[in-house]
Amino acid sequence: MGICCSKAKAKAAAGGELLDDDEQAFPWMHDDVFHHHLWTSAAASIHTKQGWKGANQDAMTVCQDFAGHKGHIFCGVFDGHGPLGREVARHVRDTLPVKLSSALKAKTEEDPSTDTLKLKAEEDLSTDSLMKLRAEEDPSSNTDLDSSDKSYSTSFSDDTSDEKHLLSTWKNMLVKTFEQVDEELRQHSGIDCICSGTTAVTAVRQGDHLFIANLGDSRAVLCTRDSKDRLIPVQLTTDMKPDLPSELARILNCKGRVFAMDDEPDVPRMWLPDQDAPGLAMARAFGDLCLKNHGLICTPEVYYRKLSEKDEFLVLATDGIWDVLSNKEVVKLVCSAKDPSKAARQLIDRAVRAWRRKYPTSMVDDCAAVCLFLNRPPAHDQQAVPLSFTGSFRKVLSGEAPEVWRALEGVARANSVMRLPRMLSWRRRSNSLSLDQDQDDRD
């Protein structure tokens, strides 16, 4: 479905040792041509950086002309965790937009209004409205909301029947797609998802309509202007932590447990009924099959916003950024970028410095971000003049492949999953013994 900027093995010129993950066969990481073309074609900036806890499991994607419609964009970030979190994040990154595109095309054949998303002229939908497509709403769950954020929230019950139908259609389509991807992971023979998974926060923009689907604790934040033309952040998603009242009630009802460890009392975690494992720091995720019968779900929360000329850009990012930077700080950093094509890189560089300053004894977390600028129309006919680039990038510039920009770098982050359940630990020991026995037989 396009090019994929993913990790490849590369050796240093001297000594034959592997280069740092951030430098291994990632020409797009520091390739100005790549970032300039992504900016001119999709008005987007992407970047990711490995933390200090092992290989980076953060993934992201930007799909231009989504579902075959010019100007429509899909983007998302995915934060893997667990022994095979990198593989889970990669799989979801690759399959989710494909399945959603197929579902959208099929739905368009049934109901053309789903494709065009053109609300009737007589429908009065405020350009500042933010509709949360969820039956129960928990305002306290937005951990970084100020008064300006809350003022942009509105009740779903105020919509017209036509609007409800349109938004309900999108919610059903997104929820069904997420569940299909999770079921595919369950049946995937090459990825053991017993104690591995990933978050996901995705956005679909079709003209002035923006749909957000969130699973886990990654976040979507919009930069807009208030009545005095000041730039303010609007948090569009809720961080799905296990101690949120609605999440906690579901987990406890399914015999799961939620508590924080003594050495990190501010980090609630989700545990099995009879084991102090795995200690997952979120209430919704792809994968993590050991917890799926105990309250963990893969159902995303879906949000809608009617965009206006006041809305400047959207930031999708993993918790490595939100753990150290506030919504206001993120908006300010992106706005201050002299070159918007490098805004995501500047944001992540500042987050890394914030980690070192705020938590000097802790390891820096992985970071990934997508900045989608909303008021700059993509220049579809504009071609960047390449200076040097990889073969896959050359194919995209020459029009041989759809324009899909993805990124994934290089073990599960220690603060997402604490420990493996006994059944999984036993399996790993058994596999290790089998390998030792096979080696003895060969000797």
N, C-alpha and C positions, 0 to 999 in steps of 0.2 A: 504494500500500500504506500510505497515511497521509500525514501532513504531512512536509515536508522543509524544514528551516531551512537555506537555502543562500544564497549571495551574490547580491545584487541591486544594481543601480546606484542610487546616491543622491547627490545633490548637496548641498553645503553651502549653508546659507541665504545666506551672503555669499560673493561671488566666483565662485560656480558651480563650484568645484573639487570633485573627488571626496573624500569623507571617507576616513579611515583604514579599512582592511579590517575591523578589529574593530568599527567603528561603522556599517558600511554595511548597512542593512536587516536587522539582527540583533536584533529586539526581544527575543528569548529570552535574549540575552547578559546583559542587565541587567534582565530582567523578572521580578520576584519572583513574580508570579502563575504564570508558566510553570514556574519551578523548583519552586514549592510544589506545583503540580499533578503534575509529574513525580515528586516525592517521595511524595506521598500515594497516587498510583496505581501506581507501579512501584518505589518505594523506591530510586530511583536519582538520581544527581547527575552532570551532564555539563558540560563546559566545554572551550573551545579558545581559543588565542591565537596570533596571527601573530607569527613571528619577525622578524628583521631582514634576511632574505635574499631578500625578494620576497614575493609573495602566498602565503598559507598553503595548503599542500596536505594538511594533516591533516583527516581525516573521521571521523565516528563515528555510531553508530546505537544506539537502544534500542527493541526491538520487544516490546510487552506482549501477553500472550495469544497467544504465538507458535504458529503452525500451527493456530490456532483453539481452543486449549486454555487455559482460564482459569488464570491464575497462572503459566504458562510464559513465560519471558523469553529473548529473544536479544539480545545486545549485542556490539559490536565497535568497534575503532578501526583506522584505515587511514592509513598514512603514505606519501603519493605522492612520487615523485622523477622527474627527467628533464623534458624540455621540456613534455610533456603529462601530467605526474604528477597534476595536479589533476583532469583529466578521468578518468584511470584510477581514482583513489581514489573519485571520485564514482560511476563506473560499478559498481565492485565493491561499494561501500556499498549501492547500490540493488538489484543483481541477486543478490548472494550470499544474503541472507536469504529472498528469494522462492524461489530454486531449492532451498534447503535445506528450506524449509517444504513445498514440493511433494514433495520426496523423502521427507520424514518422513511425510506423509500417505499416500503410496503404500506405504511400508514398513509403516505401521500396518495397512493393509488386509491385507497378507500375514501380519504377525506383530503382534498387538495388544500383546504385551509390550513392544515397542519404544516404543510410545506411553506406556503407563503407567509403564514403568521401575520396576515394583514387584518387587523381588527376593523370591524365596520365603522364607518365615519360617525355614526350616531352613538357609538360606545364611548363612554367617558372614563378613560383610565388615566389617572394622574401620572404625569411623567416622573414624579418623585416617589411613586409607590413601590414598595417592596413587599411582595406577597410570599409568605411562607406556606408551602403546600404540605401542611402537616396538621392532623386533627387536633393534637394537643400541643400547646406552645408553652415554653418555659423561658421567660425573659431572663431569668437569673443565670441561664447557662452560657450566655455570651460573656466570656471572661474579660474581654477588652473593649467593652462598649462604654462610651460616654453619652452625654445627653444628646449630642448631635447625631450619634448613631441611632439611638432609639427613636428619634423624631421621624425617621424615615420608615419605620415599621408601620404596617397597616394590617387590619384584619382581613382574612380571606373571605369572610362573610359579607363584606361590602361590595364584592364584585358582582357584575351582571351574570345572568345565567349563561350567556354566550362565552364570556370570559372564563367562567368556572369550567365550562366544557373544554375549552382550549387548553387551559392549564392542567386540568385533570388528565387530559389525553397525554400531555407531555410527562406528567408525573408517572402515569401507568407505564409509559414506554421506557422511561429511565429506570424505574424500579425493576421492571421485567428484564431489562438488559443486564443490570447489575447482578440479578439473581441467576441469570443464565451463565454469566462469566464465573460466578462462584461455584455453580454446579459443575461446570467444565473443569475447574480446578480440582474439585473433589474426585473427579474421575480421571484426572490426568495421571498417566502411569509414570511420567518422567519427573514429576514434582511432588515431593512429600509435603503436604500442607497440614500435617497433624499439629505442628506447633510453629508454623511459618505463615506469614500473611502480609498484607499491605493495606495502607490507607488509600484513599482516592478523593481528590476534589477536582471536578471537571466543570467546564463551562462550554456552552454552545451559544454562539452569537449568530442571529439571523436578522440582519438589518438593525432595527432599534429594539429588538427583543433579546433578552439575555436569560438563559436558563442555567442554574447551578445545581449540581448533584454532589453531595458531600457524604463521605463515609470515613469516619475516624477523626483524627485530630489535626489534619492539615486544614488550611483556612483560605477563604476568599475574601479579599477586602477591596472595596471600590473607592476610588478617589473622585469626589464630586465637589461642586461649589454650592455654598449656602446662599441665603438671600443677600448677603453683603459681598458676594463674589469671592469669599475666602475658601481655600481648599480644605476640605475636611474628609476624614475617613468614614466609610460606612461598612461595617462588618456584615457580610451577607450570609455567613454560615455560623453554625454553632460547633464549638469543639466538643466532640462526643466523648466525654470522659465518663468513667464508670460511676462516679458519685453524683451525676445529675439525677434529680429526683425520678424522672420518668425512666431513665436507663437503669438506675439502681433498683427500682420496683420490678422491672422485667427480669433482671438478673437474679434477684432474690426469689422471685416466683418460680424460676427454673432451677433452684437449688444451687446456683452459683454463689460465690462469696466476693465481697468487696472490702478491702482494707488497705491501709498504707503500712509500709514497713517502718520500723522504729527509726532507722537512719535516714529516712526520707518521708517525714510525716505529711508533706504537702503533695505527694504523688499517690493518689488512690489507684489501686490495681485490682484486676479481676482474676479470681482463683477458682480452681476446681473444687467440688464439694468436699473431697476427702484428701486433698493434697495441697500443700503450699506451692503450687505451680499452676500455670506458667507465670502468673503475675503480669498480665497484659495491661498496659496503661491506657487502654481505650475500650469503648463499649461496642464498637461496630468496626468490621474489617472484612476484607476478602481473606479466605483461608482460615487458619487457626481452627481446624476441625475439632480439636479436643475440647473446645469451648462452645461449639455450635449448639449443643443440647443443653447448655447451662446459661443461656441468656445472650451470648454474642450473636449478632445478626449481621446480614449483609445488605439490609434495606437502607438505601441512602435517604437522606433528607433532601428534598427538592425545593428550590427557591426560584422565584421569577422577579425580574425587574424590567420595567419599560424604560429604556435608555432615553436620555435627553441630551441637549447640547451642553448641559452643565456637567455631565459625566465625562471625566478625563481619561481614566485608565483603570484596569482591573489587575490585581496582583493575586496569583495563586502561588502558595508556597508551603513547604513542609514545616514541621514544628521546630526544626533547627533554627529557623529565623524568628518565629513568633515567641520562642522561649526567651529571647534576649532583646527583642525589639518590639515596641508597641505599634499599634496600627498607625498612630500619628507619625512616629519616627519612620516607618516604612514609606508612607506617602510622601513625607518630606524628602527622603533620600531619593526616591524615584523622580520626583519633580526636579531635584537639583542636578540630575545627570545632564551634562552638557551634550553628550551624544546619547540620545534615547535608545539606540541600538545596543548600547552597553549598560543600560540601566539595571538589568538583572545582575550583571557581574558586579557593579558598584554596590548594589544592595547586599549581596552575599559577602563581599569583602568586608563591609562594615559589620555584618552579623558575626563574622569570625573574630574581628577585633573586639566586639562586645562580649563574646564568649570568654576570651582571654582576660578581659578586664573584670567582668562580673563574677566569673567562676574560675579563678586562676588554678584551683586544685582539681578541676574537672576536665574531662576530655571534651574537646569541641565536637559538636554533633554534625552529622551530614546536613547539607543545605541544598535546596533546589528551588528555583523560582521561575515563573512565567509572568512577564509583564505584557499585557495586551492593551494597546492604546486605542481608544474608542472614537476619538474625533478626527483621526487621520485616516482618510479612505485609502485602502491598499492600492498601490500603483501596479495593477496587474500587467500592464504592457511595458513596464520599465524593467530593463535587464541590467544587472550589474556586470561590469567588465571584470572577469576573473583574472587574478594575477597568478595564484597557485592554489590548487585544491585537490581533494582526493577524487578517485574515480566516481564514487557514489554522488558526491556533490556535483561533479561535472554533468552527470546524467540529469540531475534536477535542473540545472541551469540551462541545459540544452533542450529541456522539454521531454526527455525520454521517460520521466517518471512523474507521478502526481506529487505535488508539493506538500510533503508531510515531514515535519521536523521533529525528531525524537532524540532524547538523550538519556543515558543511564550509565552511571559509573559504578565501577566496582561496587563485616559479618554483621550480622544483625546488630542493631544498636542496643547496647547494654540496658538502656533505660526504657526500652519498649517491652522486652520479655526478660524476666529475671532468671528463670531456670526451667529446664525441661521436665515434664511429668515422668514418673518412674517408668511407665510403660515405654516411653520413647528412649529414655536412658538405657533401659535393658536392651532394646532393639539395637541401639548403636554399639553397645558392648558386644552383643551377639555378632553383629556384622564385623566388628574388629577381630573377634576370635576366629570367625570364618576365614577372614583374609589371612590371618596368621597361619591357620591350618593349611590353607591352599599354598602358602609360601613354603611351609615345611614339606608338603608333598612334592613340590617342584624340586626342592633341594635334595 
